[in-house]
């Protein structure tokens, strides 16, 4: 099996790296500016990521085959202000562009929030795709939900895959099931009392219920104060309140439970405070989704099947036909 070299940009705690290492990929460079994410990354991968990506010349980054980047999503998210490229974090995409231009890797995988595709009426996403196409990459993109790939978390994200050669690629098919919460959640008896809600907050939650909750369940409170008890978790958020997601209406998720919801193995070391663990888990990727995409990318690179002549038909692959009506002449 060919061993592909990867670089891990905006690495967080290494979720994307884990997915590719499952296929034997060797990481040769990582970058992450958050000190707590760096601390956890170093504990698990035995290397400290380079800091601010702005402080390294793209030419100085090691040669690699696949560029990996979960670039900052806050500029494009619903929870953020939605400033896009007007937010300095939004411009970090152009660091990726510069590295792709300088190093010309065989492939890349980029990840971001679903709203990136519709931000500024689609103009932001159009700019990104245009930049990638002008670099000579054949680009594929699709919104995938973590819930479809084995983890009990509803987390929709846009995944952008590119190849330097015009080769065929297919996104992984949904599994059709997810791991039950009973395999994710810790026993309440083993959870410290500090994780449990006060009687007042718990009473408020239960009084807001409009349905009989399944058990186990994770209760999600939206901006309007409505409570949804579900047999899976809504998306973890780095900036979500401490009571944003609550187990059975009684307690907060532990650090280990949050990482399990993202598909990290229990062997993954947690060595940072709870407040920071919440943040890095919310900023992370769902490892099983990345692993599924990695498998298809490695397959595409190994087989190098040329795109069929009817490729233009795929222009409509991601088009939403809702509301369209066929006419019969």
Residue pairs with C-beta under 8 A, 6 or more apart in sequence:
1 24
1 302
2 301
2 302
3 24
3 25
3 26
4 20
4 24
4 25
4 26
4 65
4 66
4 106
4 298
4 301
5 25
5 26
5 27
5 28
5 62
5 63
5 64
5 65
5 66
6 17
6 20
6 25
6 26
6 27
6 28
6 64
6 65
6 66
6 67
6 68
7 27
7 28
7 29
7 30
7 31
7 61
7 62
7 64
7 66
7 67
7 68
7 99
7 105
8 14
8 16
8 17
8 27
8 29
8 30
8 31
8 49
8 68
8 69
9 30
9 31
9 53
9 67
9 68
9 69
9 71
9 95
9 96
9 99
10 31
10 32
10 53
10 69
10 70
10 71
10 72
10 92
11 17
11 30
11 31
11 32
11 37
11 41
11 49
11 70
12 32
12 34
12 37
12 41
12 70
12 280
12 283
12 284
12 285
13 37
13 40
13 41
13 44
13 264
13 268
13 280
13 281
13 284
14 30
14 41
14 44
14 45
15 70
15 262
15 263
15 264
15 284
15 285
15 286
15 287
15 290
16 68
16 69
16 70
16 109
16 111
16 285
16 290
17 27
17 30
17 45
17 68
18 264
18 287
18 290
18 291
19 285
19 287
19 288
19 289
19 290
19 291
19 292
19 293
19 294
20 27
20 66
20 68
20 290
20 294
21 27
22 291
22 294
22 295
23 291
23 294
23 295
23 298
25 66
25 294
25 298
27 45
28 62
28 63
28 64
29 50
29 61
29 62
29 64
30 41
30 45
30 47
30 49
30 50
31 49
31 50
31 51
31 52
31 53
31 56
32 38
32 41
32 49
32 50
32 51
33 51
33 52
33 53
34 279
34 280
36 272
36 273
36 276
36 279
36 280
37 49
37 280
37 283
38 48
38 49
38 51
39 271
39 272
40 269
40 270
40 271
40 272
40 280
41 47
41 48
41 49
42 48
42 49
43 269
43 271
44 268
44 269
50 56
53 92
53 95
54 95
58 95
58 98
58 99
58 101
58 102
58 103
59 102
61 99
61 102
61 103
63 103
64 103
64 105
65 105
65 106
65 107
65 301
66 105
66 106
66 107
66 108
66 109
66 297
67 96
67 99
67 100
67 103
67 105
67 107
67 108
67 109
68 108
68 109
69 96
69 108
69 109
69 110
69 111
70 110
70 111
70 112
70 284
70 285
71 92
71 93
71 96
71 110
71 111
71 112
72 89
72 90
72 92
73 80
73 112
73 113
73 116
74 80
74 87
74 89
75 81
75 82
75 83
75 84
75 85
75 86
75 87
75 89
75 90
76 82
76 84
76 90
76 112
76 113
76 115
76 116
76 119
76 124
77 113
77 115
78 113
78 115
79 237
79 239
79 240
80 87
81 87
82 115
82 119
83 90
84 90
84 119
84 120
84 124
85 91
85 93
85 124
85 127
90 124
93 128
93 131
94 131
96 108
96 110
97 131
97 132
97 135
100 108
100 132
100 135
100 137
101 135
104 164
105 164
106 163
106 164
106 165
106 301
107 161
107 162
107 163
107 164
107 297
107 300
107 301
108 137
108 160
108 161
108 162
109 159
109 160
109 161
109 290
109 293
109 294
109 297
110 159
110 160
110 161
110 162
111 157
111 158
111 159
111 160
111 285
111 290
112 157
112 158
112 160
113 157
113 158
114 143
114 156
114 157
114 158
116 124
116 125
116 128
116 158
117 125
117 141
117 143
117 158
118 125
119 125
125 158
128 160
129 139
129 141
129 160
132 139
132 160
132 162
133 139
136 164
137 162
137 163
137 164
138 162
138 163
138 164
138 165
138 166
138 167
138 169
138 307
139 160
139 161
139 162
140 160
140 161
140 162
140 169
140 171
141 158
141 159
141 160
141 161
141 318
142 158
142 159
142 171
142 318
143 156
143 157
143 158
143 159
144 156
144 157
144 159
144 171
144 172
144 289
144 293
145 154
145 155
145 156
145 174
146 153
146 154
146 155
146 156
146 157
146 262
146 263
146 286
146 288
146 289
147 153
147 154
147 155
147 178
147 232
148 174
148 175
148 176
148 178
149 172
149 174
149 175
149 178
149 286
149 288
149 289
149 292
150 175
150 177
150 178
150 179
150 263
150 288
151 178
151 179
151 261
151 262
151 263
151 286
151 288
151 289
152 178
152 179
152 180
152 181
152 184
152 231
152 232
152 233
152 261
153 232
153 233
153 234
153 235
153 236
153 261
153 262
153 286
154 230
154 232
154 233
154 234
154 235
155 235
155 236
155 286
156 235
157 285
157 286
157 289
159 171
159 289
159 293
161 169
161 171
161 293
161 297
163 169
163 300
163 301
165 304
166 306
166 307
167 300
167 301
167 303
167 304
167 305
167 306
167 307
168 300
168 303
168 305
168 306
168 307
168 308
169 296
169 297
169 300
170 296
170 300
171 293
171 296
172 292
172 293
172 295
172 296
178 232
180 231
181 216
181 217
181 218
181 231
181 232
181 233
182 216
184 257
184 260
184 261
185 216
185 247
185 257
186 254
186 256
186 257
188 250
188 251
191 251
191 254
195 251
195 252
195 254
196 250
196 251
196 252
197 205
197 243
197 246
197 249
197 250
197 251
197 252
201 243
202 249
202 250
205 219
205 221
205 227
205 246
205 249
206 249
208 221
208 225
208 226
208 227
209 227
209 229
209 249
210 226
210 227
211 229
213 219
213 229
213 248
213 249
214 229
214 230
214 231
215 248
216 231
216 247
216 248
217 229
217 230
217 231
217 247
217 248
217 249
218 229
218 230
218 232
218 233
218 234
218 245
218 246
218 247
218 253
219 227
219 228
219 229
219 230
219 245
219 246
219 247
219 248
219 249
220 227
220 228
220 229
220 230
220 233
220 234
220 244
220 245
221 227
221 228
221 243
221 244
221 246
222 228
227 249
228 234
229 249
233 245
233 253
233 261
234 245
236 245
236 258
236 261
236 262
236 278
236 281
236 282
236 284
237 244
237 282
238 278
238 279
238 280
238 281
238 282
238 283
239 279
239 282
240 278
240 282
242 252
242 278
243 252
245 252
245 253
246 252
247 253
247 257
253 261
255 270
255 274
255 277
255 278
255 281
256 266
256 270
258 277
258 278
258 281
258 282
259 268
259 270
259 277
259 281
259 284
260 266
261 281
262 281
262 284
262 285
262 286
262 287
263 286
263 287
263 288
263 289
263 291
264 284
264 287
270 277
272 280
